[in-house]
């Protein structure tokens, strides 16, 4: 197969992957429970069933059912319902009358853990709802060992690809333009980084799966069979395979390359084409199984992520390669060698930086519902940190472009320019590596959901704890009442509505709940007037700890409808 045909096949495969609709949202969320949250049953349930918006893996799931004394009431492990792949089932003992707490934890398609809790009761003498202590397992997607492992996997993969491009294309003319020089140090550097990448990727998968399955990293015999149980695991196993193919093809391309001859042979072109195709495939996979693959429009999001990784790879790998060239050349030939390599790399780096900026901005627009999310959410703050690191690296790069590059061609200042180049490039490597670390954190943090856009119009922020806050809207005074304002508890939601000091009676009041910390379906309840101007409803609406948008839609009797939004922080 010719290089052109191989390229066409690769482009078609990538295009097909990008055009396939996303199968799930960014995180799994609970859409239905049996028994229902806060319900009082007249008969004993035989099992607890949890239905999610996507098929979660039961071997990574936890479903705990305990009574008021924290005694476990399950009799078996979590299994998948034979009638619905999105439903998990756990069998129960013959539970007696009383209240029970259901705590669940599941792993989303993109590898992120999600968790929540709710209560139910068995009657007829269940008694008042008790105060349960809700268990919590830390959001392990951002644990330090896991983030470091992901960073090393990203850094080595990107650096190896960039080093290969520098060796096979940018620095190739060095041999026949400067006598007595060799590309062997670049080849060795590429080989070392590629081997590190081949180790770092499976190490990251092992750590992620071990955390998801609540096992030890060293329990290899139990963890490795679980690697491909989720789309996330399958994606990174495929990344390892593609990267291994790239490393092999790149090694072959370097072996058959004869830079002293100038023109490449057909075998060299075929090997080079295969290596670049494998590299392109490897760089598309992290986005396809990460946030980009779950963001609409999926094709645009994955393409932006891929271009971002390609440009970042050329930059970081090329910078490391320049340091290798600087350190490996004899002092007498260092300036001459840098004169060959630096201008060629500067042209590539300039385009890479522009692409990096454009794709970063584009991805941020897709992932952030409003501009405020940049400084109000963890996801946005990490984006700002990453952008600051890249801007600092770009500042150093601009000094290289405007001062060091012209200086190398001047005999008087060339040695000083070479030393300055080493210092600036070293600084760039550190800053870009730190930016890749920020990217590893960013890919482990949930983007804010679309509902976050509502926070800017909130009249007040309330909670945690009991809520009794007053806001003013359109001449009406609204006292928002939430008690006890706890997740997985039967909360009472109320609104005391007055105007001119008098209660407003006969109004139609609807309360809508939207989770602001992650993507979840909205809930809507009608409030009933239980006292003059007081509208209440007991509802199991706060199913997770976090920030909730409580949107009251009010239509006064004979008046115009209006709405009032309050952001509530529900505790455990």
C-alpha positions as CSV (number, residue, x, y, z in Angstrom):
1,X,0.0,0.0,0.0
2,X,1.4,3.4,-0.9
3,X,1.9,6.3,1.5
4,X,-1.0,8.2,-0.1
5,X,-3.4,5.2,0.3
6,X,-2.3,4.6,3.9
7,X,-2.9,8.3,4.6
8,X,-6.4,8.1,3.0
9,X,-7.3,5.1,5.1
10,X,-6.1,6.8,8.3
11,X,-8.0,10.0,7.5
12,X,-11.2,8.0,6.8
13,X,-10.9,6.0,10.0
14,X,-10.4,9.2,12.1
15,X,-13.3,10.9,10.3
16,X,-15.5,7.9,11.0
17,X,-14.6,8.0,14.7
18,X,-15.3,11.7,14.9
19,X,-18.7,11.4,13.2
20,X,-20.1,8.7,15.4
21,X,-22.4,10.3,17.9
22,X,-21.4,10.4,21.6
23,X,-22.9,7.5,23.5
24,X,-23.0,9.1,26.9
25,X,-22.7,12.4,28.8
26,X,-19.5,13.4,30.6
27,X,-20.5,11.5,33.8
28,X,-22.9,8.8,34.7
29,X,-26.0,10.0,36.6
30,X,-28.8,8.2,38.3
31,X,-32.1,8.4,36.5
32,X,-34.3,6.0,38.5
33,X,-34.3,4.0,41.7
34,X,-36.4,1.1,42.9
35,X,-37.4,1.7,45.6
36,X,-37.9,5.4,44.9
37,X,-36.0,7.9,47.1
38,X,-37.8,8.7,50.4
39,X,-40.7,6.4,49.7
40,X,-42.4,4.4,52.5
41,X,-43.1,0.9,51.2
42,X,-46.0,-1.3,52.4
43,X,-44.0,-4.5,51.8
44,X,-40.4,-5.6,52.0
45,X,-38.3,-5.1,48.8
46,X,-36.3,-8.0,47.6
47,X,-33.6,-5.9,45.9
48,X,-32.5,-2.4,45.2
49,X,-32.2,-1.4,41.6
50,X,-30.3,1.7,40.2
51,X,-30.8,2.8,36.6
52,X,-28.2,5.1,35.1
53,X,-28.1,7.1,31.9
54,X,-25.3,4.7,30.6
55,X,-24.2,1.1,31.2
56,X,-21.9,1.2,34.2
57,X,-19.6,-1.7,35.0
58,X,-21.0,-3.7,38.1
59,X,-17.5,-4.9,39.0
60,X,-16.5,-1.2,39.6
61,X,-19.8,-0.3,41.4
62,X,-20.6,-0.1,45.1
63,X,-24.2,-0.3,46.4
64,X,-24.5,-0.3,50.1
65,X,-27.9,-0.7,52.0
66,X,-27.7,-0.1,55.7
67,X,-30.3,0.3,58.5
68,X,-30.2,3.0,61.2
69,X,-27.6,1.0,63.1
70,X,-25.3,0.9,60.0
71,X,-25.9,-2.9,59.6
72,X,-25.4,-4.1,56.0
73,X,-28.7,-5.4,54.5
74,X,-27.4,-6.8,51.2
75,X,-26.9,-10.5,50.6
76,X,-24.9,-10.5,47.4
77,X,-22.7,-8.6,45.0
78,X,-23.9,-6.0,42.5
79,X,-25.0,-7.4,39.2
80,X,-26.4,-6.1,35.9
81,X,-30.1,-6.4,35.2
82,X,-30.7,-9.0,32.5
83,X,-33.5,-6.8,31.1
84,X,-31.7,-3.5,31.1
85,X,-27.9,-3.1,30.8
86,X,-28.1,0.4,32.4
87,X,-29.6,-1.0,35.6
88,X,-27.6,-2.4,38.6
89,X,-29.2,-4.8,41.1
90,X,-28.2,-5.8,44.6
91,X,-30.3,-8.4,46.6
92,X,-31.5,-7.6,50.1
93,X,-32.2,-9.6,53.3
94,X,-35.7,-9.8,54.7
95,X,-35.6,-6.2,56.0
96,X,-38.0,-5.2,58.7
97,X,-39.9,-2.0,59.3
98,X,-37.8,1.1,59.5
99,X,-35.6,3.5,57.4
100,X,-32.7,2.4,55.2
101,X,-29.9,4.3,53.6
102,X,-28.7,3.4,50.0
103,X,-25.2,4.6,49.2
104,X,-23.9,4.1,45.6
105,X,-20.7,4.7,43.7
106,X,-20.2,4.0,40.0
107,X,-17.5,4.6,37.4
108,X,-18.6,6.6,34.3
109,X,-17.7,5.8,30.7
110,X,-14.9,8.4,30.9
111,X,-13.4,6.8,34.0
112,X,-14.6,9.3,36.6
113,X,-16.2,8.1,39.8
114,X,-19.6,9.4,40.8
115,X,-21.6,8.7,43.9
116,X,-24.8,9.6,45.8
117,X,-27.2,8.4,48.4
118,X,-30.9,8.2,49.2
119,X,-33.3,6.7,51.8
120,X,-36.4,4.6,51.8
121,X,-38.6,3.1,54.5
122,X,-40.5,-0.1,55.1
123,X,-43.9,0.5,56.8
124,X,-46.4,0.5,58.2
125,X,-44.5,1.6,61.4
126,X,-41.4,3.1,59.9
127,X,-41.3,6.0,62.3
128,X,-39.8,9.4,61.6
129,X,-36.8,9.6,59.2
130,X,-33.5,9.3,61.1
131,X,-30.3,11.2,60.5
132,X,-28.0,8.9,58.6
133,X,-24.3,9.3,58.3
134,X,-23.6,9.2,54.6
135,X,-20.4,7.4,53.6
136,X,-18.1,9.1,51.1
137,X,-15.2,7.9,49.0
138,X,-12.9,10.7,47.8
139,X,-13.1,11.8,44.2
140,X,-10.2,9.6,43.2
141,X,-10.0,10.9,39.6
142,X,-7.9,13.8,40.9
143,X,-5.8,11.8,43.5
144,X,-2.1,12.8,43.4
145,X,-0.7,9.4,42.3
146,X,-3.3,9.1,39.5
147,X,-2.7,12.6,38.2
148,X,1.1,12.1,38.2
149,X,0.7,8.8,36.4
150,X,-1.5,10.5,33.7
151,X,1.0,13.3,33.4
152,X,3.9,11.0,32.8
153,X,1.9,9.1,30.2
154,X,1.0,12.3,28.4
155,X,4.5,13.8,28.7
156,X,6.4,10.7,27.4
157,X,3.9,10.0,24.6
158,X,3.9,13.6,23.3
159,X,7.7,14.0,23.8
160,X,8.5,10.8,21.9
161,X,6.4,11.9,18.9
162,X,7.9,15.4,18.9
163,X,11.5,14.0,19.2
164,X,10.8,11.6,16.3
165,X,9.6,14.5,14.1
166,X,12.7,16.6,15.0
167,X,15.0,13.6,14.3
168,X,13.4,12.5,11.1
169,X,12.6,15.9,9.5
170,X,13.8,19.0,11.2
171,X,17.3,18.1,12.2
172,X,17.9,15.7,9.3
173,X,20.0,18.2,7.2
174,X,22.5,18.5,10.0
175,X,24.6,15.5,8.9
176,X,25.3,16.7,5.4
177,X,25.6,20.4,6.2
178,X,27.9,20.1,9.2
179,X,30.7,17.5,8.8
180,X,31.5,15.2,11.6
181,X,28.0,15.4,13.2
182,X,25.6,12.6,13.9
183,X,21.9,12.2,14.7
184,X,22.6,9.3,17.0
185,X,22.0,11.2,20.2
186,X,18.5,12.2,19.0
187,X,17.8,8.6,18.1
188,X,18.9,7.5,21.6
189,X,16.8,10.2,23.2
190,X,13.8,9.1,21.2
191,X,14.3,5.5,22.1
192,X,14.6,6.3,25.9
193,X,11.5,8.4,25.9
194,X,9.5,5.9,23.8
195,X,10.4,3.1,26.2
196,X,9.3,5.3,29.2
197,X,6.0,6.0,27.4
198,X,5.4,2.3,26.8
199,X,5.8,1.8,30.6
200,X,4.0,5.0,31.7
201,X,0.7,4.3,29.8
202,X,0.0,0.8,31.3
203,X,1.1,2.1,34.7
204,X,-1.5,4.8,34.5
205,X,-4.2,2.4,33.4
206,X,-3.2,0.0,36.2
207,X,-3.4,2.9,38.8
208,X,-6.8,4.1,37.5
209,X,-8.4,0.7,37.4
210,X,-7.0,-0.2,40.8
211,X,-8.5,2.9,42.3
212,X,-11.8,2.3,40.5
213,X,-12.0,-1.3,41.7
214,X,-10.8,-0.4,45.2
215,X,-7.8,-2.7,44.8
216,X,-4.0,-2.3,45.3
217,X,-1.9,-1.2,42.4
218,X,0.3,-4.2,43.0
219,X,-2.7,-6.7,42.8
220,X,-1.8,-7.1,39.1
221,X,-3.5,-10.5,38.6
222,X,-6.8,-9.1,39.7
223,X,-6.6,-5.6,38.2
224,X,-5.2,-6.3,34.7
225,X,-8.3,-8.4,33.6
226,X,-10.4,-5.4,34.4
227,X,-8.6,-3.0,32.1
228,X,-10.9,-3.2,29.2
229,X,-14.2,-3.3,31.1
230,X,-14.9,0.4,30.6
231,X,-14.6,2.6,27.5
232,X,-12.0,4.6,29.3
233,X,-9.9,1.5,29.9
234,X,-10.3,0.2,26.4
235,X,-9.3,3.6,25.0
236,X,-6.0,3.7,26.9
237,X,-5.2,0.0,26.1
238,X,-5.7,1.0,22.5
239,X,-3.5,4.0,23.1
240,X,-0.7,1.6,24.3
241,X,-1.1,-0.5,21.2
242,X,-1.1,2.5,18.8
243,X,1.9,4.0,20.6
244,X,3.8,0.6,20.4
245,X,3.0,0.5,16.7
246,X,4.3,4.1,16.4
247,X,7.5,3.2,18.3
248,X,8.1,0.2,16.1
249,X,7.4,2.1,12.8
250,X,9.5,5.1,14.0
251,X,12.4,2.8,14.8
252,X,12.1,1.3,11.4
253,X,11.9,4.7,9.7
254,X,15.1,5.8,11.6
255,X,16.9,2.6,10.7
256,X,16.3,2.9,6.9
257,X,16.8,6.6,6.8
258,X,20.0,7.8,5.3
259,X,20.2,11.6,6.0
260,X,23.7,11.9,4.3
261,X,22.0,11.1,1.0
262,X,19.5,14.0,1.2
263,X,16.7,12.3,-0.7
264,X,14.7,9.6,1.0
265,X,14.2,6.1,-0.5
266,X,10.8,4.6,-1.1
267,X,11.3,2.3,1.9
268,X,12.1,5.3,4.1
269,X,9.0,7.2,2.9
270,X,6.8,4.1,3.6
271,X,8.2,3.7,7.1
272,X,7.9,7.4,7.8
273,X,4.2,7.4,6.6
274,X,3.4,4.5,8.8
275,X,5.0,6.1,11.8
276,X,3.1,9.4,11.4
277,X,-0.2,7.5,10.9
278,X,0.4,5.6,14.1
279,X,1.3,8.8,15.9
280,X,-1.8,10.5,14.7
281,X,-4.0,7.6,15.8
282,X,-2.3,7.5,19.2
283,X,-3.0,11.2,19.8
284,X,-6.7,11.0,18.9
285,X,-7.5,8.4,21.5
286,X,-7.1,10.4,24.8
287,X,-9.7,12.9,23.6
288,X,-12.0,10.3,22.2
289,X,-12.4,8.6,25.6
290,X,-12.1,11.8,27.6
291,X,-14.1,15.0,27.9
292,X,-13.9,15.8,24.2
293,X,-15.5,12.5,23.2
294,X,-18.5,13.3,25.5
295,X,-18.9,16.9,24.4
296,X,-21.3,18.1,21.6
297,X,-20.5,18.5,18.8
298,X,-18.3,15.5,19.3
299,X,-16.4,15.7,15.9
300,X,-15.4,19.3,16.5
301,X,-14.4,18.6,20.2
302,X,-12.2,15.6,19.4
303,X,-10.6,17.3,16.4
304,X,-9.7,20.3,18.5
305,X,-8.3,18.0,21.2
306,X,-6.3,16.1,18.6
307,X,-4.8,19.2,17.1
308,X,-4.0,20.5,20.5
309,X,-2.0,17.3,21.3
310,X,-0.3,17.3,17.9
311,X,0.9,20.9,18.3
312,X,1.9,20.3,21.9
313,X,3.9,17.2,20.9
314,X,5.8,19.0,18.2
315,X,6.6,21.8,20.7
316,X,7.7,19.8,23.8
317,X,9.5,17.1,21.8
318,X,11.3,19.6,19.6
319,X,12.4,21.6,22.7
320,X,13.8,18.5,24.3
321,X,15.5,17.6,21.0
322,X,17.2,21.0,20.8
323,X,18.7,20.5,24.3
324,X,20.0,17.1,23.1
325,X,21.5,18.6,20.0
326,X,23.1,21.4,22.1
327,X,24.6,19.0,24.6
328,X,25.8,16.4,22.1
329,X,27.5,18.6,19.5
330,X,31.3,19.3,19.9
331,X,31.9,22.9,21.1
332,X,33.6,23.8,17.9
333,X,30.6,22.7,15.8
334,X,27.8,23.6,18.2
335,X,26.9,27.0,16.7
336,X,27.0,25.6,13.2
337,X,24.7,22.8,14.1
338,X,22.3,25.1,15.9
339,X,22.2,27.4,12.9
340,X,20.9,24.4,10.9
341,X,18.3,23.2,13.5
342,X,17.0,26.3,15.3
343,X,15.5,28.2,12.3
344,X,13.8,25.1,11.0
345,X,12.4,24.2,14.4
346,X,11.4,27.9,15.0
347,X,9.1,27.8,12.0
348,X,7.5,24.6,13.1
349,X,7.2,25.8,16.7
350,X,5.6,29.1,15.6
351,X,2.8,27.3,13.7
352,X,2.4,24.9,16.6
353,X,2.0,27.7,19.1
354,X,-0.7,29.3,17.0
355,X,-2.6,26.0,16.7
356,X,-2.2,25.4,20.4
357,X,-3.7,28.8,21.2
358,X,-6.6,28.5,18.7
359,X,-7.5,24.9,19.7
360,X,-7.2,25.7,23.5
361,X,-9.6,28.6,23.1
362,X,-12.0,26.6,21.0
363,X,-12.1,23.7,23.5
364,X,-12.7,26.1,26.3
365,X,-15.7,27.6,24.5
366,X,-17.1,24.1,24.0
367,X,-16.6,23.0,27.6
368,X,-17.5,26.2,29.5
369,X,-21.2,27.2,29.5
370,X,-20.4,30.8,30.5
371,X,-17.3,33.0,30.8
372,X,-17.7,33.2,34.6
373,X,-17.0,29.5,34.8
374,X,-13.3,30.4,34.2
375,X,-12.9,31.8,37.7
376,X,-15.8,30.2,39.5
377,X,-15.2,26.5,38.9
378,X,-12.2,24.2,39.5
379,X,-12.2,23.3,35.8
380,X,-12.0,26.9,34.7
381,X,-9.3,27.7,37.2
382,X,-7.1,24.9,35.9
383,X,-7.6,26.3,32.4
384,X,-6.4,29.7,33.5
385,X,-3.3,28.0,35.2
386,X,-2.5,26.1,32.1
387,X,-3.0,29.2,29.9
388,X,-0.6,31.2,32.2
389,X,2.1,28.5,32.0
390,X,1.8,28.3,28.2
391,X,1.9,32.1,27.9
392,X,5.0,32.2,30.0
393,X,6.6,29.5,27.7
394,X,5.5,31.5,24.7
395,X,7.3,34.6,26.1
396,X,10.5,32.7,26.3
397,X,9.9,31.3,22.8
398,X,9.4,34.9,21.5
399,X,12.8,35.9,22.9
400,X,14.4,32.9,21.1
401,X,12.7,33.9,17.9
402,X,13.5,37.6,18.0
403,X,16.9,37.5,19.7
404,X,18.6,34.1,19.8
405,X,17.8,33.0,16.3
406,X,19.2,36.1,14.6
407,X,22.1,36.1,17.0
408,X,23.2,32.6,16.0
409,X,24.0,33.9,12.5
410,X,26.3,36.6,13.9
411,X,29.9,35.5,14.6
412,X,30.4,38.0,17.3
413,X,27.5,37.0,19.5
414,X,26.9,33.4,18.3
415,X,28.5,31.7,21.3
416,X,26.5,33.9,23.8
417,X,23.4,33.3,21.7
418,X,24.0,29.5,22.0
419,X,24.2,29.7,25.8
420,X,21.1,31.9,26.0
421,X,19.3,29.4,23.7
422,X,20.1,26.6,26.2
423,X,18.8,28.5,29.2
424,X,15.6,29.7,27.4
425,X,14.8,26.3,25.9
426,X,15.3,24.7,29.3
427,X,12.9,27.1,30.8
428,X,10.4,26.4,28.0
429,X,10.7,22.7,28.7
430,X,9.9,23.2,32.3
431,X,6.9,25.5,31.6
432,X,5.4,23.3,28.9
433,X,5.9,20.2,31.1
434,X,4.0,22.0,33.9
435,X,1.3,22.9,31.4
436,X,1.0,19.2,30.4
437,X,0.6,18.5,34.2
438,X,-2.2,21.1,34.3
439,X,-3.7,19.3,31.3
440,X,-3.6,16.0,33.2
441,X,-5.5,17.6,36.1
442,X,-7.9,19.3,33.6
443,X,-8.8,15.9,32.0
444,X,-9.5,14.5,35.5
445,X,-11.9,17.3,36.6
446,X,-15.5,17.4,35.5
447,X,-16.4,20.4,33.2
448,X,-19.2,22.5,34.6
449,X,-22.6,21.4,33.3
450,X,-24.9,23.7,31.1
451,X,-27.0,24.4,34.2
452,X,-24.0,26.3,35.6
453,X,-24.9,29.2,33.3
454,X,-27.9,29.8,35.6
455,X,-25.6,30.7,38.6
456,X,-25.0,34.2,37.3
457,X,-28.6,35.1,37.7
458,X,-28.9,33.8,41.2
459,X,-30.5,36.2,43.8
460,X,-28.7,34.5,46.7
461,X,-26.3,31.7,47.7
462,X,-27.5,29.7,50.7
463,X,-26.4,26.7,52.7
464,X,-25.1,24.5,53.9
465,X,-27.5,23.8,56.8
466,X,-31.0,25.0,57.3
467,X,-32.1,27.8,55.0
468,X,-34.3,30.8,55.8
469,X,-33.2,33.5,53.4
470,X,-35.2,36.4,52.0
471,X,-34.8,37.8,48.5
472,X,-36.7,40.5,46.6
473,X,-38.0,40.1,43.1
474,X,-40.4,42.4,41.2
475,X,-41.9,44.0,44.3
476,X,-42.4,40.6,46.0
477,X,-40.5,39.4,49.1
478,X,-39.6,35.7,48.9
479,X,-38.4,33.8,51.9
480,X,-36.8,30.6,50.8
481,X,-37.0,27.8,53.3
482,X,-35.1,24.5,53.1
483,X,-34.9,22.0,56.0
484,X,-32.7,20.2,56.9
485,X,-31.0,20.9,53.5
486,X,-29.1,17.6,53.4
487,X,-28.5,15.2,50.6
488,X,-30.3,11.8,50.7
489,X,-32.7,13.2,53.4
490,X,-36.4,13.9,53.1
491,X,-36.0,17.7,52.8
492,X,-38.9,20.2,53.1
493,X,-38.8,23.0,50.6
494,X,-40.9,26.1,51.2
495,X,-41.5,29.7,50.0
496,X,-43.1,32.4,52.0
497,X,-44.5,35.0,49.5
498,X,-45.5,38.5,50.5
499,X,-46.1,41.9,48.9
500,X,-46.4,45.1,50.8
501,X,-46.2,43.1,54.1
502,X,-49.2,41.0,53.2
503,X,-49.2,37.3,52.2
504,X,-49.8,36.5,48.5
505,X,-52.4,33.7,48.4
506,X,-53.5,31.5,45.6
507,X,-50.3,31.7,43.6
508,X,-49.0,28.9,41.4
509,X,-45.5,27.9,42.5
510,X,-43.2,25.4,40.8
511,X,-39.7,24.5,42.0
512,X,-37.1,23.2,39.6
513,X,-33.8,21.6,40.7
514,X,-30.6,21.5,38.6
515,X,-27.2,20.1,39.7
516,X,-24.5,22.7,39.1
517,X,-21.4,20.5,39.9
518,X,-22.1,17.8,37.2
519,X,-24.5,16.9,34.4
520,X,-27.7,15.5,35.8
521,X,-31.4,15.7,34.8
522,X,-33.5,18.5,36.2
523,X,-36.4,17.7,38.6
524,X,-39.6,19.7,39.0
525,X,-42.1,19.8,41.8
526,X,-45.4,21.8,42.4
527,X,-45.5,23.5,45.8
528,X,-48.8,23.5,47.7
529,X,-50.1,26.4,49.8
530,X,-50.1,25.1,53.3
531,X,-50.6,28.4,55.1
532,X,-51.6,31.9,53.8
533,X,-48.7,32.9,51.4
534,X,-46.6,29.8,52.4
535,X,-46.0,27.1,49.7
536,X,-44.2,23.9,50.6
537,X,-43.4,20.4,49.4
538,X,-41.4,17.5,50.9
539,X,-39.3,16.0,48.1
540,X,-36.2,13.8,47.7
541,X,-34.7,16.3,45.3
542,X,-31.1,16.8,46.7
543,X,-29.8,13.4,45.8
544,X,-26.1,14.4,46.0
545,X,-23.9,16.7,48.1
546,X,-23.0,19.8,46.2
547,X,-24.4,23.0,44.7
548,X,-28.0,23.1,43.4
549,X,-29.9,25.7,41.4
550,X,-33.4,26.1,43.0
551,X,-35.5,28.0,40.5
552,X,-38.9,29.1,41.8
553,X,-41.4,29.9,39.0
554,X,-44.3,31.9,40.5
555,X,-47.6,33.0,38.9
556,X,-49.5,35.2,41.4
557,X,-53.3,35.0,41.1
558,X,-54.3,37.6,38.5
559,X,-50.6,38.7,38.1
560,X,-47.7,38.1,35.7
561,X,-45.4,35.1,36.2
562,X,-41.8,35.6,37.3
563,X,-39.0,33.5,38.5
564,X,-36.4,33.6,41.3
565,X,-33.2,31.6,41.3
566,X,-31.3,30.6,44.5
567,X,-28.1,28.6,44.6
568,X,-28.2,26.1,47.5
569,X,-25.3,24.1,48.9
570,X,-26.6,20.8,50.1
571,X,-24.5,19.1,52.9
572,X,-24.3,15.5,54.1
